Amino acid sequence: MNRAQLAVAYQACEVADLAAALVHNPQEATEQAARVLAAAQSLVAAANHLSTGEPPTDPLQLFAYEHPEEAAADIASWLERTT
């Protein structure tokens, strides 16, 4: 997996975590849905960067791009927690 692919995977984990978050009232649900949507839009941006070969600009994705070993370890940890 290359750095851009890691950035996409890292962002996908963020989307999944936000989507799985438990909410307790309609106001929280609306706010959480907005966070999920924003993260999903960032995932689309990460995929666009992957297709163009440009480094990501989003801080979360940039972390994964600049620190691939840590990002890979984080993703592996996330997979262990969620499967």
Phi and psi in radians as a Rosetta constraint file:
Dihedral C 1 N 2 CA 2 C 2 CIRCULARHARMONIC -1.549 0.35
Dihedral N 2 CA 2 C 2 N 3 CIRCULARHARMONIC 3.080 0.35
Dihedral C 2 N 3 CA 3 C 3 CIRCULARHARMONIC -1.081 0.35
Dihedral N 3 CA 3 C 3 N 4 CIRCULARHARMONIC -0.699 0.35
Dihedral C 3 N 4 CA 4 C 4 CIRCULARHARMONIC -1.166 0.35
Dihedral N 4 CA 4 C 4 N 5 CIRCULARHARMONIC -0.670 0.35
Dihedral C 4 N 5 CA 5 C 5 CIRCULARHARMONIC -1.140 0.35
Dihedral N 5 CA 5 C 5 N 6 CIRCULARHARMONIC -0.671 0.35
Dihedral C 5 N 6 CA 6 C 6 CIRCULARHARMONIC -1.075 0.35
Dihedral N 6 CA 6 C 6 N 7 CIRCULARHARMONIC -0.718 0.35
Dihedral C 6 N 7 CA 7 C 7 CIRCULARHARMONIC -1.080 0.35
Dihedral N 7 CA 7 C 7 N 8 CIRCULARHARMONIC -0.707 0.35
Dihedral C 7 N 8 CA 8 C 8 CIRCULARHARMONIC -1.142 0.35
Dihedral N 8 CA 8 C 8 N 9 CIRCULARHARMONIC -0.808 0.35
Dihedral C 8 N 9 CA 9 C 9 CIRCULARHARMONIC -1.097 0.35
Dihedral N 9 CA 9 C 9 N 10 CIRCULARHARMONIC -0.693 0.35
Dihedral C 9 N 10 CA 10 C 10 CIRCULARHARMONIC -1.083 0.35
Dihedral N 10 CA 10 C 10 N 11 CIRCULARHARMONIC -0.764 0.35
Dihedral C 10 N 11 CA 11 C 11 CIRCULARHARMONIC -1.169 0.35
Dihedral N 11 CA 11 C 11 N 12 CIRCULARHARMONIC -0.644 0.35
Dihedral C 11 N 12 CA 12 C 12 CIRCULARHARMONIC -1.094 0.35
Dihedral N 12 CA 12 C 12 N 13 CIRCULARHARMONIC -0.666 0.35
Dihedral C 12 N 13 CA 13 C 13 CIRCULARHARMONIC -1.088 0.35
Dihedral N 13 CA 13 C 13 N 14 CIRCULARHARMONIC -0.705 0.35
Dihedral C 13 N 14 CA 14 C 14 CIRCULARHARMONIC -1.084 0.35
Dihedral N 14 CA 14 C 14 N 15 CIRCULARHARMONIC -0.777 0.35
Dihedral C 14 N 15 CA 15 C 15 CIRCULARHARMONIC -1.051 0.35
Dihedral N 15 CA 15 C 15 N 16 CIRCULARHARMONIC -0.811 0.35
Dihedral C 15 N 16 CA 16 C 16 CIRCULARHARMONIC -1.085 0.35
Dihedral N 16 CA 16 C 16 N 17 CIRCULARHARMONIC -0.769 0.35
Dihedral C 16 N 17 CA 17 C 17 CIRCULARHARMONIC -1.079 0.35
Dihedral N 17 CA 17 C 17 N 18 CIRCULARHARMONIC -0.773 0.35
Dihedral C 17 N 18 CA 18 C 18 CIRCULARHARMONIC -1.146 0.35
Dihedral N 18 CA 18 C 18 N 19 CIRCULARHARMONIC -0.694 0.35
Dihedral C 18 N 19 CA 19 C 19 CIRCULARHARMONIC -1.176 0.35
Dihedral N 19 CA 19 C 19 N 20 CIRCULARHARMONIC -0.506 0.35
Dihedral C 19 N 20 CA 20 C 20 CIRCULARHARMONIC -1.530 0.35
Dihedral N 20 CA 20 C 20 N 21 CIRCULARHARMONIC -0.123 0.35
Dihedral C 20 N 21 CA 21 C 21 CIRCULARHARMONIC -1.101 0.35
Dihedral N 21 CA 21 C 21 N 22 CIRCULARHARMONIC 2.409 0.35
Dihedral C 21 N 22 CA 22 C 22 CIRCULARHARMONIC -1.423 0.35
Dihedral N 22 CA 22 C 22 N 23 CIRCULARHARMONIC 2.277 0.35
Dihedral C 22 N 23 CA 23 C 23 CIRCULARHARMONIC -2.076 0.35
Dihedral N 23 CA 23 C 23 N 24 CIRCULARHARMONIC 2.674 0.35
Dihedral C 23 N 24 CA 24 C 24 CIRCULARHARMONIC -1.978 0.35
Dihedral N 24 CA 24 C 24 N 25 CIRCULARHARMONIC -0.210 0.35
Dihedral C 24 N 25 CA 25 C 25 CIRCULARHARMONIC -2.627 0.35
Dihedral N 25 CA 25 C 25 N 26 CIRCULARHARMONIC 2.900 0.35
Dihedral C 25 N 26 CA 26 C 26 CIRCULARHARMONIC -1.037 0.35
Dihedral N 26 CA 26 C 26 N 27 CIRCULARHARMONIC -0.658 0.35
Dihedral C 26 N 27 CA 27 C 27 CIRCULARHARMONIC -1.101 0.35
Dihedral N 27 CA 27 C 27 N 28 CIRCULARHARMONIC -0.797 0.35
Dihedral C 27 N 28 CA 28 C 28 CIRCULARHARMONIC -1.073 0.35
Dihedral N 28 CA 28 C 28 N 29 CIRCULARHARMONIC -0.686 0.35
Dihedral C 28 N 29 CA 29 C 29 CIRCULARHARMONIC -1.081 0.35
Dihedral N 29 CA 29 C 29 N 30 CIRCULARHARMONIC -0.735 0.35
Dihedral C 29 N 30 CA 30 C 30 CIRCULARHARMONIC -1.130 0.35
Dihedral N 30 CA 30 C 30 N 31 CIRCULARHARMONIC -0.784 0.35
Dihedral C 30 N 31 CA 31 C 31 CIRCULARHARMONIC -1.126 0.35
Dihedral N 31 CA 31 C 31 N 32 CIRCULARHARMONIC -0.735 0.35
Dihedral C 31 N 32 CA 32 C 32 CIRCULARHARMONIC -1.165 0.35
Dihedral N 32 CA 32 C 32 N 33 CIRCULARHARMONIC -0.698 0.35
Dihedral C 32 N 33 CA 33 C 33 CIRCULARHARMONIC -1.065 0.35
Dihedral N 33 CA 33 C 33 N 34 CIRCULARHARMONIC -0.664 0.35
Dihedral C 33 N 34 CA 34 C 34 CIRCULARHARMONIC -1.136 0.35
Dihedral N 34 CA 34 C 34 N 35 CIRCULARHARMONIC -0.679 0.35
Dihedral C 34 N 35 CA 35 C 35 CIRCULARHARMONIC -1.156 0.35
Dihedral N 35 CA 35 C 35 N 36 CIRCULARHARMONIC -0.717 0.35
Dihedral C 35 N 36 CA 36 C 36 CIRCULARHARMONIC -1.097 0.35
Dihedral N 36 CA 36 C 36 N 37 CIRCULARHARMONIC -0.778 0.35
Dihedral C 36 N 37 CA 37 C 37 CIRCULARHARMONIC -1.071 0.35
Dihedral N 37 CA 37 C 37 N 38 CIRCULARHARMONIC -0.769 0.35
Dihedral C 37 N 38 CA 38 C 38 CIRCULARHARMONIC -1.095 0.35
Dihedral N 38 CA 38 C 38 N 39 CIRCULARHARMONIC -0.725 0.35
Dihedral C 38 N 39 CA 39 C 39 CIRCULARHARMONIC -1.158 0.35
Dihedral N 39 CA 39 C 39 N 40 CIRCULARHARMONIC -0.660 0.35
Dihedral C 39 N 40 CA 40 C 40 CIRCULARHARMONIC -1.154 0.35
Dihedral N 40 CA 40 C 40 N 41 CIRCULARHARMONIC -0.668 0.35
Dihedral C 40 N 41 CA 41 C 41 CIRCULARHARMONIC -1.122 0.35
Dihedral N 41 CA 41 C 41 N 42 CIRCULARHARMONIC -0.640 0.35
Dihedral C 41 N 42 CA 42 C 42 CIRCULARHARMONIC -1.167 0.35
Dihedral N 42 CA 42 C 42 N 43 CIRCULARHARMONIC -0.587 0.35
Dihedral C 42 N 43 CA 43 C 43 CIRCULARHARMONIC -1.124 0.35
Dihedral N 43 CA 43 C 43 N 44 CIRCULARHARMONIC -0.729 0.35
Dihedral C 43 N 44 CA 44 C 44 CIRCULARHARMONIC -1.080 0.35
Dihedral N 44 CA 44 C 44 N 45 CIRCULARHARMONIC -0.736 0.35
Dihedral C 44 N 45 CA 45 C 45 CIRCULARHARMONIC -1.088 0.35
Dihedral N 45 CA 45 C 45 N 46 CIRCULARHARMONIC -0.705 0.35
Dihedral C 45 N 46 CA 46 C 46 CIRCULARHARMONIC -1.106 0.35
Dihedral N 46 CA 46 C 46 N 47 CIRCULARHARMONIC -0.713 0.35
Dihedral C 46 N 47 CA 47 C 47 CIRCULARHARMONIC -1.128 0.35
Dihedral N 47 CA 47 C 47 N 48 CIRCULARHARMONIC -0.653 0.35
Dihedral C 47 N 48 CA 48 C 48 CIRCULARHARMONIC -1.120 0.35
Dihedral N 48 CA 48 C 48 N 49 CIRCULARHARMONIC -0.722 0.35
Dihedral C 48 N 49 CA 49 C 49 CIRCULARHARMONIC -1.110 0.35
Dihedral N 49 CA 49 C 49 N 50 CIRCULARHARMONIC -0.661 0.35
Dihedral C 49 N 50 CA 50 C 50 CIRCULARHARMONIC -1.063 0.35
Dihedral N 50 CA 50 C 50 N 51 CIRCULARHARMONIC -0.739 0.35
Dihedral C 50 N 51 CA 51 C 51 CIRCULARHARMONIC -1.280 0.35
Dihedral N 51 CA 51 C 51 N 52 CIRCULARHARMONIC -0.446 0.35
Dihedral C 51 N 52 CA 52 C 52 CIRCULARHARMONIC -1.668 0.35
Dihedral N 52 CA 52 C 52 N 53 CIRCULARHARMONIC -0.267 0.35
Dihedral C 52 N 53 CA 53 C 53 CIRCULARHARMONIC 1.458 0.35
Dihedral N 53 CA 53 C 53 N 54 CIRCULARHARMONIC 0.063 0.35
Dihedral C 53 N 54 CA 54 C 54 CIRCULARHARMONIC -1.425 0.35
Dihedral N 54 CA 54 C 54 N 55 CIRCULARHARMONIC 2.574 0.35
Dihedral C 54 N 55 CA 55 C 55 CIRCULARHARMONIC -1.208 0.35
Dihedral N 55 CA 55 C 55 N 56 CIRCULARHARMONIC 2.656 0.35
Dihedral C 55 N 56 CA 56 C 56 CIRCULARHARMONIC -1.208 0.35
Dihedral N 56 CA 56 C 56 N 57 CIRCULARHARMONIC 2.817 0.35
Dihedral C 56 N 57 CA 57 C 57 CIRCULARHARMONIC -1.974 0.35
Dihedral N 57 CA 57 C 57 N 58 CIRCULARHARMONIC -0.339 0.35
Dihedral C 57 N 58 CA 58 C 58 CIRCULARHARMONIC -1.186 0.35
Dihedral N 58 CA 58 C 58 N 59 CIRCULARHARMONIC 2.343 0.35
Dihedral C 58 N 59 CA 59 C 59 CIRCULARHARMONIC -0.979 0.35
Dihedral N 59 CA 59 C 59 N 60 CIRCULARHARMONIC -0.722 0.35
Dihedral C 59 N 60 CA 60 C 60 CIRCULARHARMONIC -1.113 0.35
Dihedral N 60 CA 60 C 60 N 61 CIRCULARHARMONIC -0.831 0.35
Dihedral C 60 N 61 CA 61 C 61 CIRCULARHARMONIC -1.187 0.35
Dihedral N 61 CA 61 C 61 N 62 CIRCULARHARMONIC -0.660 0.35
Dihedral C 61 N 62 CA 62 C 62 CIRCULARHARMONIC -1.103 0.35
Dihedral N 62 CA 62 C 62 N 63 CIRCULARHARMONIC -0.653 0.35
Dihedral C 62 N 63 CA 63 C 63 CIRCULARHARMONIC -1.013 0.35
Dihedral N 63 CA 63 C 63 N 64 CIRCULARHARMONIC -0.846 0.35
Dihedral C 63 N 64 CA 64 C 64 CIRCULARHARMONIC -1.099 0.35
Dihedral N 64 CA 64 C 64 N 65 CIRCULARHARMONIC -0.660 0.35
Dihedral C 64 N 65 CA 65 C 65 CIRCULARHARMONIC -1.182 0.35
Dihedral N 65 CA 65 C 65 N 66 CIRCULARHARMONIC -0.716 0.35
Dihedral C 65 N 66 CA 66 C 66 CIRCULARHARMONIC -1.515 0.35
Dihedral N 66 CA 66 C 66 N 67 CIRCULARHARMONIC -0.347 0.35
Dihedral C 66 N 67 CA 67 C 67 CIRCULARHARMONIC -2.268 0.35
Dihedral N 67 CA 67 C 67 N 68 CIRCULARHARMONIC 1.180 0.35
Dihedral C 67 N 68 CA 68 C 68 CIRCULARHARMONIC -1.080 0.35
Dihedral N 68 CA 68 C 68 N 69 CIRCULARHARMONIC -0.600 0.35
Dihedral C 68 N 69 CA 69 C 69 CIRCULARHARMONIC -1.166 0.35
Dihedral N 69 CA 69 C 69 N 70 CIRCULARHARMONIC -0.776 0.35
Dihedral C 69 N 70 CA 70 C 70 CIRCULARHARMONIC -1.148 0.35
Dihedral N 70 CA 70 C 70 N 71 CIRCULARHARMONIC -0.725 0.35
Dihedral C 70 N 71 CA 71 C 71 CIRCULARHARMONIC -1.092 0.35
Dihedral N 71 CA 71 C 71 N 72 CIRCULARHARMONIC -0.750 0.35
Dihedral C 71 N 72 CA 72 C 72 CIRCULARHARMONIC -1.102 0.35
Dihedral N 72 CA 72 C 72 N 73 CIRCULARHARMONIC -0.709 0.35
Dihedral C 72 N 73 CA 73 C 73 CIRCULARHARMONIC -1.133 0.35
Dihedral N 73 CA 73 C 73 N 74 CIRCULARHARMONIC -0.713 0.35
Dihedral C 73 N 74 CA 74 C 74 CIRCULARHARMONIC -1.092 0.35
Dihedral N 74 CA 74 C 74 N 75 CIRCULARHARMONIC -0.758 0.35
Dihedral C 74 N 75 CA 75 C 75 CIRCULARHARMONIC -1.127 0.35
Dihedral N 75 CA 75 C 75 N 76 CIRCULARHARMONIC -0.740 0.35
Dihedral C 75 N 76 CA 76 C 76 CIRCULARHARMONIC -1.077 0.35
Dihedral N 76 CA 76 C 76 N 77 CIRCULARHARMONIC -0.724 0.35
Dihedral C 76 N 77 CA 77 C 77 CIRCULARHARMONIC -1.105 0.35
Dihedral N 77 CA 77 C 77 N 78 CIRCULARHARMONIC -0.763 0.35
Dihedral C 77 N 78 CA 78 C 78 CIRCULARHARMONIC -1.047 0.35
Dihedral N 78 CA 78 C 78 N 79 CIRCULARHARMONIC -0.763 0.35
Dihedral C 78 N 79 CA 79 C 79 CIRCULARHARMONIC -1.080 0.35
Dihedral N 79 CA 79 C 79 N 80 CIRCULARHARMONIC -0.705 0.35
Dihedral C 79 N 80 CA 80 C 80 CIRCULARHARMONIC -1.122 0.35
Dihedral N 80 CA 80 C 80 N 81 CIRCULARHARMONIC -0.662 0.35
Dihedral C 80 N 81 CA 81 C 81 CIRCULARHARMONIC -1.228 0.35
Dihedral N 81 CA 81 C 81 N 82 CIRCULARHARMONIC -0.565 0.35
Dihedral C 81 N 82 CA 82 C 82 CIRCULARHARMONIC -1.783 0.35
Dihedral N 82 CA 82 C 82 N 83 CIRCULARHARMONIC -0.100 0.35
